[in-house]
């Protein structure tokens, strides 16, 4: 996907009682919702794995951790995070040292768990109104919107880019988007703890609501001559909308966007996959609006 060529920090809600946060993050996150669809921790069993995913969850005051299994080498790799959580006063279970085979059984043979597996509760949900309230106190903001992107590796990679460029949130369709499984969280490299994934039933209505919040909604599609920088214009709050590879943006999604734009790709391969397109778009947005990177 080019643009996509088929058209396509740590959460900073109020700390839980008894969980002071001394570790400054500078992240901008919506307040915790009163209602909404939960951000599942790691699917039905709530297991996260991989060094970055486990480390960030362990340090997140909003994440309730139940059990941590680790090999001796895996535990050494996250020792700094364990010490930091203790220093921050976070309530965490004592790590359990196990053999690698035990971890294989916990998350499946062949899973690249890097010697650590964390059993955790889902994060509190965030809804669209929370995003609007968070955006209202910011001079500029960026949001990623996904139209039926279903691959957990792509979604995780997009979350990672969104966290790197200081995006406020990622909005997805509830019906066609996977839960935040261990695989997705590992692909996000810990970004699920920083960028809320907001699930909505009707994407067109969500885009209309974002417009009411002051966002300019720009859909990436190759069937246009407008480049992204031009489409951004003077707007300070931007929602970048990307569709699934192949189908791209659905007709109603395209019609609801304020503008369509393409990335300046060329050469023999004129398309990028959706996660790469999201990263390039976020970079272009940060370049055009440096203040969006409030980190």
ChimeraX attribute file (.defattr): number of C-alpha atoms within 10 A of each C-alpha:
attribute: neighborCount
match mode: 1-to-1
recipient: residues
	/A:1	28
	/A:2	26
	/A:3	35
	/A:4	32
	/A:5	27
	/A:6	23
	/A:7	28
	/A:8	33
	/A:9	25
	/A:10	25
	/A:11	25
	/A:12	22
	/A:13	15
	/A:14	13
	/A:15	14
	/A:16	13
	/A:17	8
	/A:18	11
	/A:19	17
	/A:20	15
	/A:21	19
	/A:22	11
	/A:23	13
	/A:24	9
	/A:25	13
	/A:26	13
	/A:27	18
	/A:28	25
	/A:29	23
	/A:30	22
	/A:31	19
	/A:32	20
	/A:33	17
	/A:34	11
	/A:35	12
	/A:36	16
	/A:37	15
	/A:38	18
	/A:39	22
	/A:40	21
	/A:41	28
	/A:42	23
	/A:43	18
	/A:44	12
	/A:45	15
	/A:46	18
	/A:47	25
	/A:48	30
	/A:49	30
	/A:50	23
	/A:51	21
	/A:52	21
	/A:53	26
	/A:54	28
	/A:55	23
	/A:56	21
	/A:57	26
	/A:58	25
	/A:59	23
	/A:60	24
	/A:61	27
	/A:62	23
	/A:63	21
	/A:64	20
	/A:65	23
	/A:66	15
	/A:67	16
	/A:68	23
	/A:69	23
	/A:70	26
	/A:71	21
	/A:72	15
	/A:73	13
	/A:74	20
	/A:75	21
	/A:76	13
	/A:77	18
	/A:78	19
	/A:79	13
	/A:80	12
	/A:81	18
	/A:82	20
	/A:83	12
	/A:84	16
	/A:85	23
	/A:86	14
	/A:87	13
	/A:88	17
	/A:89	15
	/A:90	25
	/A:91	15
	/A:92	17
	/A:93	11
	/A:94	11
	/A:95	15
	/A:96	15
	/A:97	17
	/A:98	16
	/A:99	13
	/A:100	18
	/A:101	12
	/A:102	17
	/A:103	22
	/A:104	16
	/A:105	11
	/A:106	18
	/A:107	18
	/A:108	12
	/A:109	12
	/A:110	8
	/A:111	15
	/A:112	16
	/A:113	25
	/A:114	18
	/A:115	25
	/A:116	30
	/A:117	27
	/A:118	26
	/A:119	20
	/A:120	22
	/A:121	20
	/A:122	20
	/A:123	21
	/A:124	19
	/A:125	20
	/A:126	24
	/A:127	23
	/A:128	20
	/A:129	18
	/A:130	20
	/A:131	24
	/A:132	20
	/A:133	13
	/A:134	18
	/A:135	24
	/A:136	13
	/A:137	9
	/A:138	14
	/A:139	10
	/A:140	20
	/A:141	28
	/A:142	26
	/A:143	23
	/A:144	24
	/A:145	26
	/A:146	24
	/A:147	23
	/A:148	23
	/A:149	24
	/A:150	19
	/A:151	15
	/A:152	21
	/A:153	16
	/A:154	20
	/A:155	25
	/A:156	24
	/A:157	23
	/A:158	25
	/A:159	32
	/A:160	25
	/A:161	24
	/A:162	26
	/A:163	28
	/A:164	18
	/A:165	20
	/A:166	26
	/A:167	30
	/A:168	30
	/A:169	30
	/A:170	24
	/A:171	24
	/A:172	26
	/A:173	20
	/A:174	16
	/A:175	12
	/A:176	14
	/A:177	17
	/A:178	18
	/A:179	20
	/A:180	26
	/A:181	22
	/A:182	27
	/A:183	23
	/A:184	26
	/A:185	31
	/A:186	27
	/A:187	23
	/A:188	27
	/A:189	24
	/A:190	26
	/A:191	27
	/A:192	28
	/A:193	28
	/A:194	27
	/A:195	29
	/A:196	28
	/A:197	27
	/A:198	22
	/A:199	25
	/A:200	18
	/A:201	12
	/A:202	13
	/A:203	21
	/A:204	18
	/A:205	13
	/A:206	19
	/A:207	23
	/A:208	17
	/A:209	15
	/A:210	22
	/A:211	19
	/A:212	11
	/A:213	17
	/A:214	19
	/A:215	24
	/A:216	25
	/A:217	27
	/A:218	25
	/A:219	32
	/A:220	35
	/A:221	28
	/A:222	25
	/A:223	14
	/A:224	14
	/A:225	12
	/A:226	17
	/A:227	17
	/A:228	23
	/A:229	17
	/A:230	12
	/A:231	18
	/A:232	23
	/A:233	12
	/A:234	11
	/A:235	14
	/A:236	19
	/A:237	23
	/A:238	24
	/A:239	28
	/A:240	25
	/A:241	31
	/A:242	33
	/A:243	28
	/A:244	23
	/A:245	23
	/A:246	13
	/A:247	14
	/A:248	26
	/A:249	25
	/A:250	16
	/A:251	8
	/A:252	10
	/A:253	20
	/A:254	23
	/A:255	13
	/A:256	18
	/A:257	20
	/A:258	16
	/A:259	19
	/A:260	26
	/A:261	25
	/A:262	27
	/A:263	26
	/A:264	16
	/A:265	15
	/A:266	9
	/A:267	6
	/A:268	6
	/A:269	9
	/A:270	15
	/A:271	21
	/A:272	19
	/A:273	18
	/A:274	30
	/A:275	23
	/A:276	19
	/A:277	23
	/A:278	29
	/A:279	19
	/A:280	18
	/A:281	24
	/A:282	25
	/A:283	18
	/A:284	16
	/A:285	25
	/A:286	18
	/A:287	13
	/A:288	17
	/A:289	20
	/A:290	13
	/A:291	16
	/A:292	23
	/A:293	22
	/A:294	16
	/A:295	14
